[in-house]
């Protein structure tokens, strides 16, 4: 059974970016401005995180 813990949205408004994270268990929302440089690096960061987390898994479970 899966339980949704958090949702995240990256929103562009004009020339600015805003990250909105909702904690589904506590029913809270946090919002912060995100610089364009961080937005541009997001795909690379997610790939690195995924590779690091998956490196410890036995073959065949990825």
N, C-alpha and C positions, 0 to 999 in steps of 0.2 A: 504494500500500500504506500502510495506517495503522499506526502504532505507538503504543500506549498508554504515555504517559510518566508521568503522575500520576493518582491518584484522590484525591478529597476527599469527606469526609462531615462534615456538621454534625449533631451528636448532642445531643439534649436529655435531660438526666438530672435529674429533679426540676425545680428552678428554675434550673439552670445549663446553659450551652451549651459544647460542646467541639468544636473543629475538628480533624479527623484527616486528615493528608495523607500519602499513601504514594507514594514515589518508586519506580516500577516498575523502572527501570534499575539503581539502586543497592541496591534491596531494603531501603530504610529507611523509617521511619515517624516523623513529627513530630506531636505533640499539643499543643494550647494551649487555654486557656480563652478564650471569646469573650463580651464583654459583650452584654446584651440589645439595647442601642442599636445595636451593630454588626450584629446579626442582623436587626433591623428595617430597616436601611438596605441590606442586601444586594441586594434586587431593583433598587433605584435605582442602586447602584454597577454592577451587571452591565449594566443598560441603558445607562448612560453609557459604559462600557468598550466595549460592542458598537458603539454609535454612533460612537465615536471611531475604532475599528479599521476599521469599514466605510466611513467617510467618505473614505478614500483610494482605495477600489476604483473602477474604472471602472463606469459604469452597466451593468447586465445581468449582473454577476458576483456579486451579493449572494445 
